Amino acid sequence: MAQQEIDARIKLLFENWGYVSPEMLSELPEGERAGALQDYFERHRAELPFIMRGETLVAPGPGKTQPPATADKQPAQTETAGEQQPQQAVPPGNAQEPPPIAQAPNTPAYYPGQQTQAVRRPAQFTSLKGISLVVELLFWAGIPVNLLSLALVLGTSINTSYRDANTSLMINNLLFSIWGIATLVLLVIWVYRAAVNLRAMNVQGLKYSPGMAVAWFFIPFANFVMPIFVMRELWRGSHPRTAETSDAVNTRAPFYVGIWFLFYVIAGFLSLPGNLMVSFGTMSGGTRFLPPGLKPLSDTTKYFLIGGAGGRLILYSIALILGFFFIRTISKWQEERGAKQA
C-alpha cells in the first residue's frame, strides 16, 4: 500500500473519529500498523493537535461512538446442532463499539470535549556578540557624526542667508537622521534579544516581556521614559548576583543605568529651536528690495544654532559612551551565563 494512501486513510480516520488505533488500519499487515501510526505522528506532529497515547493517536475534541468499517473483520460464525449457519453481514447501524484507547503508563486520562492548551516553545538563548558589536560601533561613530554636524553649523553661521542656511541644515539633518535611525533599529533588536535571553535563563520577577520592551521605544511620549525602566530591568536580570537567586527583584540597578538613554533623547531636541528659527526666517522677512530668505542670519539665530549643535555634541557624547559600556556589560554577563548553561 502506497505511503500517500496510508496517510490519507489515517487522516480520514483522524478527522472522523478523533483518534486512530492500530486496529483501524485493517489494510495493513498487523505487524506494520503501529509503525505506520508512529511514522505518521513523527511527520505530522506540528500540523495537527494530537498526541500518542500508547500506540494510538489521540486528538482533542469529542470522539465518535462507532468505529469505521474494517475489511478484515469477519462476521461471527455459530454452529447449531452441528450445522454451520451461513455468514451474514453486520448492518451498519449495529456496528460494534470502537476499541478502547490504550493508555500509556503515567499519562493523564483524556475526556471527550476536554480543552487542551498548546505547548509554548521555551525561549532559546541567543548570543549577543554580533549585534552588540555593531551597536557599539554605531555608538562610537556617533561622536564624529556630531563633530561633523557642529562643523557644518559653524560654517553655516558665517555670512550666510536664511535660505542658504536652511539648505545646509537640511543636508546636515538628513545625514544625522540616517545614523540615528540605524542606531535606534539595531539597539531595539539588541534589547529584544537580551530580553528573550533573560527568559531562556529562567530569570524570575521580570516585568516587561520582549515584545513590550521593544514597544516602549515607539509609543509616543512614553518612549521618552519607559525605555529607561527596560534598561534597568535588563541590568538586574543579567547581573551575576541574579544568577545565584534567579530573581531580578532582589537585584538593585545603579541610578545611572538607563540615564544614558535620557541624555540620548534630550540631545535630539537641542537643535530644534535653531532649525525652526532658520525655517521661519526662510519664509518671512522680505522687503521691497530683498526677497524672503536672502536676509543674513541674525545673531540670535546663530547663537541658537551653535548652542544647539554644541550641546547636542556634549550630551550625545556622554550618552553614547555610557551606552557603549552598558551594552558591553550586559552582553558580557549574558554570554557568561549562557556558556554555563550550554
TANOR-V51341 format. One record per backbone hydrogen bond with DSSP energy under -0.5 kcal/mol. NH is the residue of the N-H (numbers start at 1). CO is the residue of the C=O. If there is no record, write none. Layout:
NH;CO / NH;CO
This chain:
6;2 / 7;3 / 8;4 / 9;5 / 10;6 / 11;7 / 12;8 / 13;9 / 14;10 / 15;11 / 16;12 / 17;13 / 18;14 / 20;57 / 24;21 / 25;21 / 25;22 / 26;24 / 28;25 / 32;29 / 33;29 / 33;30 / 34;30 / 36;32 / 37;33 / 38;34 / 39;35 / 40;36 / 41;37 / 42;38 / 43;39 / 44;40 / 45;41 / 47;44 / 48;44 / 50;48 / 51;58 / 53;51 / 53;56 / 54;52 / 55;53 / 56;53 / 57;20 / 58;51 / 58;56 / 59;18 / 60;49 / 64;17 / 67;96 / 73;70 / 74;72 / 80;83 / 81;79 / 83;80 / 85;78 / 85;83 / 94;91 / 95;92 / 104;102 / 107;104 / 114;111 / 120;118 / 132;128 / 133;129 / 134;130 / 135;131 / 136;132 / 137;133 / 138;134 / 139;135 / 140;136 / 141;137 / 142;138 / 142;139 / 143;139 / 143;140 / 144;140 / 145;141 / 146;142 / 147;143 / 148;144 / 149;145 / 150;146 / 151;147 / 152;148 / 153;149 / 154;150 / 155;151 / 156;152 / 157;153 / 158;155 / 159;157 / 162;295 / 163;293 / 165;161 / 166;162 / 167;163 / 168;164 / 169;165 / 170;166 / 171;167 / 172;168 / 173;169 / 174;170 / 175;171 / 176;172 / 177;173 / 178;174 / 179;175 / 180;176 / 181;177 / 182;178 / 183;179 / 184;180 / 185;181 / 186;182 / 187;183 / 188;184 / 189;185 / 190;186 / 191;187 / 192;188 / 193;189 / 194;190 / 195;191 / 196;192 / 197;193 / 198;194 / 199;195 / 200;196 / 201;197 / 202;199 / 203;198 / 204;246 / 213;209 / 214;210 / 215;211 / 216;212 / 217;214 / 218;215 / 219;215 / 220;218 / 222;220 / 223;219 / 224;221 / 225;222 / 226;222 / 228;225 / 229;225 / 229;226 / 230;226 / 231;227 / 232;228 / 233;229 / 234;230 / 235;231 / 236;232 / 237;233 / 238;234 / 239;235 / 242;239 / 243;239 / 244;240 / 244;241 / 245;241 / 246;242 / 248;204 / 250;247 / 251;248 / 257;254 / 259;256 / 260;256 / 261;258 / 262;258 / 263;259 / 264;260 / 265;261 / 266;262 / 267;263 / 268;264 / 268;265 / 269;266 / 270;266 / 270;267 / 272;269 / 273;269 / 275;271 / 276;272 / 277;273 / 278;274 / 279;275 / 280;276 / 281;277 / 282;278 / 283;279 / 284;280 / 287;290 / 293;281 / 293;284 / 294;291 / 297;160 / 302;298 / 303;299 / 304;300 / 305;301 / 306;302 / 307;303 / 308;304 / 309;305 / 310;306 / 311;307 / 312;308 / 313;309 / 314;310 / 315;311 / 316;312 / 317;313 / 318;314 / 319;315 / 320;316 / 321;317 / 322;318 / 323;319 / 324;320 / 325;321 / 326;322 / 327;323 / 328;324 / 329;325 / 330;326 / 331;327 / 332;328 / 333;329 / 334;330 / 335;331 / 336;332 / 337;333 / 338;334 / 339;335 / 340;336 / 341;337 / 342;338
